[in-house]
Every structure is written in structure tokens, then in C-alpha cells.
Amino acid sequence: MEKYLYETRSNLYMHIPPHLFDEIVHKALSSDIRRGVLISISQKPKYLSEIAKEIKKKPQTVDFHLKVLEEIGLIESDWKEGKKYYALKDKKILHFLRERKPIPANLRPKPPHEIVLDAWNDLGKKLNRIEKKLDQLLEK
């Protein structure tokens, strides 16, 4: 199974298996607000108030959606001059946003909750194998 690297907020890298992420990305991009945010920051990095004014939404609403987009790895942020600027990680995603096409796997990172679920499932499989080996040893 192919593995991808995912950078967590603490800059740790984890190996992850690719599955179930299509649904999460498509759900994230099904929001017109999030699509508007991505298109707004496509030309240059912008801060919260600029984005909110451009897409005509309250800053609190935009902030929520920026956090979602950053969490799934579609945007990144950087502090400059006392303001947090947001930018696209990869501008190739714009083509898919404008035409509402499915996003290719190479442009999709994996969200943290998926990593936790995968780790949990892997741990369960390992524990099952250990339990079977112990049962075999006890039978002898």
C-alpha cells in the first residue's frame, strides 16, 4: 500500500495510508464560503479582514473556514507585520475549484483525525496478531 507523508502542526512527519480522504476534501470544498476563501487568496496572501471583506462574510465565519482549510492542508498561514496572512499551498487546486472537478490525490493531504483512525486500526490489527500468537503458544 502506498504511503504519504503528512506534516502535523508540531512539524512531525507521519506515514499515512491514502483512503477516505476524498470524502473529507469534497465535503470541505462543497462549502461556497471555503471555495470563495480559496479563490480570494489565489492571487496573493491575504489576512482575515481582507478575505472577509472580499467574500462579504463576517470575520468570525471566515476564521472558522480558514481553520478548516488549514487543518486539511489546503492553505498555510504566516505572521507578517502583526497580521496572520493566508495563502494557498498549491495553486493547481484552483483549476479544480473553478470547474468543480474532483481533486487529484497528489494535491490532497490527509487530515489529522484520519491519521488517528488509521493508527488506531493498525494498532488493533497488531494486537489481534499478538493475541493469535499467544493463543498458539498456550495451546502447545
N, C-alpha and C positions, 0 to 999 in steps of 0.2 A: 504494500500500500504506500502511495506517495505521501511524503510528509512536507509540511510547510513550516516556516519559522514565523513566530508571532512575537512582536515586541510588546511586553506589558508596560504599564505606566512606570514601573520601577526599573525599566530598561533591562529586564531579564528576558532572555530569549527561550522560548519553549518550542519543542517539536509538536506539531499537531496534525491529526489526520483530517483530510478535507471531506466533510459531509455535513449536511443540514444547514449550511450557511446560505445557500440560495434563498431560502425562505426568509431568513432574517434580513438580508440585504434588500430583497424585494419589498418586504414589509416596511423597512426603513425608507426606501425610496418611493413608496406609494404615497407618502405624505407630500402634498403640494408645498407645504412650508419648507420641508427639508430639500426638496428639489429646487425651490426658489433660493434657499441659502447657498446651495452648491453652485448654482448659476451666478449668483451675486458675487461670490468670491473667486469666480473663474478667471477674471481679468487681472486682479491684484489682491493681495491680502487686505482684509478689512477688519475693523473692530466691531463689537456688538452693536453699538448705536448706529453705525453706518449701515450695517446689514438690516437692522430693524426698520430704519427709515426707508431703505430701498425697497424692501418687500412689504412695507406697510403693515407690520405686526408689532406688538408690544415687545420691548426688550426681554421681559421675563419669558415670554413664549419662545423667542428666538434663542435665548440662552439654553433653554431645555433641549431644543432640537440640535443646537451646536454640540452639546454634551453627548447626545446620542450618536451623532455623526463622528465625533472624535473617538468615542468608545469603540465603534466598529471599525475604526481605522481609515475612514474616507477623507478626513481632514486632519490638519495638525494646527497647533497654536504656538505662539511665541510672544513673549512680552517685549514691547518696544515703547519707549517714552511713556511708561506708566499705563499703557493700554495693552490688552491682550488681542493680538491680531490672529485671524484665522485664514488658512489657505488650504487649497486642495493638495492632497498628497500626490495625485496623479491626474493630470488634465485629460488623459484619454477617456476618463469616465464621462466627460461632457457629451461625447458623441452618443453614448448610450442613454444619457439623461434626456437629451433633446429629442431623440427618436423613440424613446421608451422601449428600447431593446433590452434583452437580458444582458447582464453584465458578465463578461468572461471571467473564468475562475482566476486567472492570473492577476486581475485587478481587485480581487476580494480578499481582505484579511479575515481572520477568524475572531469572533468576539470572545471576551474572557469567560462568559458563562458557558460557552460551548467547550472551551478548553477544560473547565472544571468537570463538565459532564463526561467528556472523553476520558479524563484521568480517573474519574470515579468508575466508569465502565471497565477500563483497563485493570484497575485495582481489583475489581470484582472477579474478572477472568483469572487473574493471577492467584487470588485466594482460592478459587474453585480448583485450579490445578494443584495447588499445595494440599488442599483437603483430599483430593483423589489419591495423591501420592502417599499421604499419611494413612489413608484407609487401606491402600495396598500393602504398606509396611506392617500395619497392625494385623492384617489377615495372615501373614506369613508366620 
